[in-house]
Amino acid sequence: MGTDARRHITIIGAGLAGALLATLMARAGWRVNVHEKRGDPRVKGYEGGRSINLALAERGRHALRMADADTAVMRQAVMMRGRMVHALDGRQQLQRYGRDDSEVIWSIHRGDLNITLLDLAEQAGAHLHFHHRLEGVDFDAHVARFVDDRDGRRIECPFSALVGADGAGSSLRAAMQAREDLGERTEFLDHAYKELEIPPAADGGFIMEPHALHIWPRGHYMCIALPNDERTFTVTLFLPNEGDPSFASVRTGGEAKALFLRDFPDAVPLIPELEQDWEANPVGLLATLYLDRWHLRGQAVLLGDAAHAMVPFHGQGMNCAFEDCVALARHLQATDDLATAFAAFEAERKPDALAIQQMALENYVEMRDKVDDQGFLLQRELELALQQRHPGRFVPHYTMVSFMRIPYSLARHRSELQRDLLVRHTQGRATLEGLDWTAVDADVMATLTPLEEIPG
Ligand SMILES: Cc1cc2nc3c(=O)[nH]c(=O)nc-3n(C[C@H](O)[C@H](O)[C@H](O)COP(=O)(O)OP(=O)(O)OC[C@H]3O[C@@H](n4cnc5c(N)ncnc54)[C@H](O)[C@@H]3O)c2cc1C
């Protein structure tokens, strides 16, 4: 396919969304330049620094398929069938996410994924410029200014349109905001996180069940662990910033070990370097970013974390960013007018980003406090029964978010209706025995219409 000179975009950030969008647009015949502040991870190793692995779900996989990237990415993925809940006494219970192995999520390594996508972007014809940190934008002259942080060298690049895929701390967003008010608001969570590592077992294999997302729910806080292809697990401890225990009260490696011995005792022998990891790894902040506007006419648009960073508790930030890429590529192909494309993209995606941001906040309470609660487990039992009695009509919340591609806003709306229904019919009960199924079925029929997946 030949390159149309008018069809040119400059992407800021070669992270997950930037690299995927570059692939999609270059394959569609666009001239694509990507500017990334860090060095090329294929040359000097990945310097990601946070969330070493990520849960990939259907929305993300679909976007990868659109770029013919799915096969390469899935070679390094580890299947996670459900949550393995670790009780304080060491008992473990697997709660499946879906009906069978067709409804699972996948753990992938951020660095490997990024490298795979960069290779594909380059093969598709995108031009990648590393060590180019966006510093400022002259929107009148259509010139973007970059700095090479190794030597302070300044570089100026003309652009037709800019796409901000430069993450939660987006410099393009700051440049746009300086030009026109985007209505930016950041709400920090009063909890943060720290990552630790579980190495392989002595025989080189996984030391615990690999095909699960492990959770140690402890009420106001929790630990999780996701498997890595190289037989390790990345552990993430989520704690409040203040109080007891918190990142304010647990400061040293020794204090962290004491916390683990008290609250996560079965994890302690699995993390031999707990104290060293604790001292060496930073505390990561968590926030939700809201914007009233994602674009400046036809000059610049934001996507992924740059537009709508969210807390990680639904494992959907990257999945949502990948959906953004497919949507923006579709709108850019549908019209020659960039302002029209950016406005249509924002109108389509903003309500869905807001919905998943809210569901991610809600899911923190579910993960840390509910997964071992009897009332919650009974609701889950009823949910599974109703899924079987009303296939395509009563679709569990997790299924709508993780295994389907219906808009997040629709998933949230239906989840709220369903949650109310589950509470109505389980309240005051210890089991489902003696439930009036005729009344429940009638309630389902009156409350929910059939749900159709998006084709293609
Ligand atoms: C602890 C944690 C766990 C998570 N777990 C999951 C999960 O399980 N599943 C999931 O779907 N999501 C998860 N996420 C969310 C996911 O990490 C993000 O949503 C995703 O990385 C967003 O991709 P992005 O491309 O928009 O931004 P990023 O991945 O942050 O990429 C931004 C890129 O822009 C570059 N950049 C930044 N500033 C500049 C500049 N001035 N000039 C040039 N380049 C610049 C950066 O170097 C980077 O390469 C998690 C997040 C956290 C914090």
The ligand as a MOL file (V3000), in Angstrom:
LIG
                    3D

  0  0  0     0  0            999 V3000
M  V30 BEGIN CTAB
M  V30 COUNTS 53 58 0 0 0
M  V30 BEGIN ATOM
M  V30 1 C 0.7920 -1.7670 39.2090 0
M  V30 2 C 0.0900 -1.7380 37.8790 0
M  V30 3 C -0.4680 -2.8990 37.3780 0
M  V30 4 C -1.1550 -2.8910 36.1550 0
M  V30 5 N -1.7210 -4.0470 35.7070 0
M  V30 6 C -2.4180 -4.0520 34.5510 0
M  V30 7 C -2.9950 -5.2590 34.0440 0
M  V30 8 O -2.8850 -6.3270 34.6690 0
M  V30 9 N -3.6940 -5.2040 32.8740 0
M  V30 10 C -3.8550 -4.0460 32.1830 0
M  V30 11 O -4.5240 -4.0560 31.1360 0
M  V30 12 N -3.2870 -2.8890 32.6050 0
M  V30 13 C -2.5870 -2.8640 33.7720 0
M  V30 14 N -1.9870 -1.7060 34.1970 0
M  V30 15 C -2.1910 -0.4740 33.4200 0
M  V30 16 C -1.2040 -0.3730 32.2610 0
M  V30 17 O 0.1130 -0.4270 32.7610 0
M  V30 18 C -1.3990 0.9520 31.5270 0
M  V30 19 O -2.7530 1.2160 31.3240 0
M  V30 20 C -0.6860 0.9310 30.1580 0
M  V30 21 O 0.7050 0.8170 30.3540 0
M  V30 22 C -1.0180 2.1850 29.3670 0
M  V30 23 O -0.2800 2.1960 28.1770 0
M  V30 24 P 0.1790 3.5830 27.5150 0
M  V30 25 O 0.8820 3.2060 26.2700 0
M  V30 26 O -0.9710 4.5150 27.4840 0
M  V30 27 O 1.2080 4.2120 28.5680 0
M  V30 28 P 2.6390 3.6680 28.9930 0
M  V30 29 O 2.6820 2.1950 28.9270 0
M  V30 30 O 2.9370 4.3330 30.2970 0
M  V30 31 O 3.6320 4.2140 27.8890 0
M  V30 32 C 3.9820 5.5820 27.7960 0
M  V30 33 C 5.2640 5.7070 27.0040 0
M  V30 34 O 5.5240 7.0910 26.7530 0
M  V30 35 C 6.8610 7.3810 27.0570 0
M  V30 36 N 6.9570 8.7970 27.4210 0
M  V30 37 C 6.5540 9.3670 28.5910 0
M  V30 38 N 6.7740 10.6950 28.5530 0
M  V30 39 C 7.3270 10.9630 27.3440 0
M  V30 40 C 7.7840 12.1560 26.7180 0
M  V30 41 N 7.7400 13.3490 27.3420 0
M  V30 42 N 8.2800 12.0870 25.4580 0
M  V30 43 C 8.3460 10.8820 24.8160 0
M  V30 44 N 7.9490 9.7280 25.3670 0
M  V30 45 C 7.4310 9.7630 26.6170 0
M  V30 46 C 7.2150 6.4120 28.1810 0
M  V30 47 O 8.6130 6.2400 28.2940 0
M  V30 48 C 6.4800 5.1600 27.7400 0
M  V30 49 O 7.2460 4.3850 26.8700 0
M  V30 50 C -1.2760 -1.6930 35.4140 0
M  V30 51 C -0.6970 -0.5180 35.9160 0
M  V30 52 C -0.0200 -0.5310 37.1200 0
M  V30 53 C 0.5910 0.7400 37.6260 0
M  V30 END ATOM
M  V30 BEGIN BOND
M  V30 1 1 1 2
M  V30 2 1 2 3
M  V30 3 2 2 52
M  V30 4 2 3 4
M  V30 5 1 4 5
M  V30 6 1 4 50
M  V30 7 2 5 6
M  V30 8 1 6 7
M  V30 9 1 6 13
M  V30 10 2 7 8
M  V30 11 1 7 9
M  V30 12 1 9 10
M  V30 13 2 10 11
M  V30 14 1 10 12
M  V30 15 2 12 13
M  V30 16 1 13 14
M  V30 17 1 14 15
M  V30 18 1 14 50
M  V30 19 1 15 16
M  V30 20 1 16 17
M  V30 21 1 16 18
M  V30 22 1 18 19
M  V30 23 1 18 20
M  V30 24 1 20 21
M  V30 25 1 20 22
M  V30 26 1 22 23
M  V30 27 1 23 24
M  V30 28 2 24 25
M  V30 29 1 24 26
M  V30 30 1 24 27
M  V30 31 1 27 28
M  V30 32 2 28 29
M  V30 33 1 28 30
M  V30 34 1 28 31
M  V30 35 1 31 32
M  V30 36 1 32 33
M  V30 37 1 33 34
M  V30 38 1 33 48
M  V30 39 1 34 35
M  V30 40 1 35 36
M  V30 41 1 35 46
M  V30 42 1 36 37
M  V30 43 1 36 45
M  V30 44 2 37 38
M  V30 45 1 38 39
M  V30 46 1 39 40
M  V30 47 2 39 45
M  V30 48 1 40 41
M  V30 49 2 40 42
M  V30 50 1 42 43
M  V30 51 2 43 44
M  V30 52 1 44 45
M  V30 53 1 46 47
M  V30 54 1 46 48
M  V30 55 1 48 49
M  V30 56 2 50 51
M  V30 57 1 51 52
M  V30 58 1 52 53
M  V30 END BOND
M  V30 END CTAB
M  END
